[in-house]
């Protein structure tokens, strides 16, 4: 197989893997009553070591500010997050998880961990580490563009 075809196949498989993984996780989380975008925001928010600003959260999740604002509106209406003012910047808001989000995030994490366990079954740790290194190099190349 030529190098050009292998790279094309790698890119296609990576895209297919990402879509299929997210679709399966979304299927398993369907009974939580959250869209994929909403549960993803909750997960990212829960992984911050501090209460991020809306801008920091948008960058982390990889969405535009207006898109995140709509998602946060919905999550705020559900009582899962709140926006708090930033003392030294009147325009900025910190995004804070409400206590009611904790059990939901724990369920998301548990279901996600179970899926990862199933998907990584039978994969050698050295192979996984090599794959991580390749992905890191590709991401680095993307960031330079």
For each residue, the residues with C-beta under 8 A, 3 or more apart:
1: 5 6 9
2: 5 6
3: 6 7
4: 7 8
5: 1 2 8 9
6: 1 2 3 9 10
7: 3 4 10 11
8: 4 5 11 12
9: 1 5 6 12 13
10: 6 7 13 14
11: 7 8 14 15
12: 8 9 15 16
13: 9 10 16 17
14: 10 11 17 18
15: 11 12 18 19
16: 12 13 19 20
17: 13 14 20 21
18: 14 15 21 22
19: 15 16 22 23
20: 16 17 23 24
21: 17 18 24 25 115 119
22: 18 19 25 26 36
23: 19 20 26 27
24: 20 21 27 28 115
25: 21 22 28 29 111 112 115
26: 22 23 29 30 36
27: 23 24 30
28: 24 25 111 114 115
29: 25 26 32 34 36 39 108 111
30: 26 27
31:
32: 29 39 104 107 108
33:
34: 29 38 39 42 104
35: 38 39
36: 22 26 29 39 40
37: 40 41 63 67 71
38: 34 35 41 42 71 74 75
39: 29 32 34 35 36 42 43 108
40: 36 37 43 44 61
41: 37 38 44 45 57 61 68 71 72 75
42: 34 38 39 45 46 75 80 81 97 101 104 105 108
43: 39 40 46 47 105 108 109 112
44: 40 41 47 48 57 60 61
45: 41 42 48 52 57 81 95 97
46: 42 43 97 101 105 109
47: 43 44
48: 44 45 51 52 56 57 60
49:
50:
51: 48 84 94 95 96
52: 45 48 56 57 60 94 95
53: 56 57 86 92 93 94 95
54: 57 58 65 68 69 72 83 92 93 94 95
55: 58 59 65 92
56: 48 52 53 59 60
57: 41 44 45 48 52 53 54 60 61 68 95
58: 54 55 61 63 64 65 67 68
59: 55 56 62
60: 44 48 52 56 57
61: 40 41 44 57 58 68
62: 59
63: 37 58 67 68 71
64: 58 67 68
65: 54 55 58 68 69
66: 69 70
67: 37 58 63 64 70 71
68: 41 54 57 58 61 63 64 65 71 72
69: 54 65 66 72 73
70: 66 67 73 74
71: 37 38 41 63 67 68 74 75
72: 41 54 68 69 75 76 81 83 95
73: 69 70 76 77
74: 38 70 71 77 78
75: 38 41 42 71 72 78 80 81
76: 72 73 79 80 81 82 83
77: 73 74
78: 74 75
79: 76 98 100
80: 42 75 76 97 98 100 101 104
81: 42 45 72 75 76 95 96 97 98 101
82: 76 95 96 98
83: 54 72 76 93 94 95 96
84: 51 93 94 95 96
85: 90 92 93 94
86: 53 89 90 92 93 94
87:
88:
89: 86 92
90: 85 86
91:
92: 53 54 55 85 86 89
93: 53 54 83 84 85 86
94: 51 52 53 54 83 84 85 86
95: 45 51 52 53 54 57 72 81 82 83 84
96: 51 81 82 83 84
97: 42 45 46 80 81 101 102 105
98: 79 80 81 82 101
99: 102
100: 79 80 103 104
101: 42 46 80 81 97 98 104 105
102: 97 99 105 106
103: 100 106 107
104: 32 34 42 80 100 101 107 108
105: 42 43 46 97 101 102 108 109
106: 102 103 109 110
107: 32 103 104 110 111
108: 29 32 39 42 43 104 105 111 112
109: 43 46 105 106 112 113
110: 106 107 113 114
111: 25 28 29 107 108 114 115
112: 25 43 108 109 115 116
113: 109 110 116 117
114: 28 110 111 117 118
115: 21 24 25 28 111 112 118 119
116: 112 113 119 120
117: 113 114 120 121
118: 114 115 121
119: 21 115 116
120: 116 117 123 128
121: 117 118
122:
123: 120 127 128
124: 127 128
125: 128 129
126: 129 130
127: 123 124 130 131
128: 120 123 124 125 131 132
129: 125 126 132 133
130: 126 127 133 134
131: 127 128 134 135
132: 128 129 135 136
133: 129 130 136 137
134: 130 131 137 138
135: 131 132 138 139
136: 132 133 139 140
137: 133 134 140 141
138: 134 135 141 142
139: 135 136 142 143
140: 136 137 143 144
141: 137 138 144 145
142: 138 139 145
143: 139 140
144: 140 141
145: 141 142
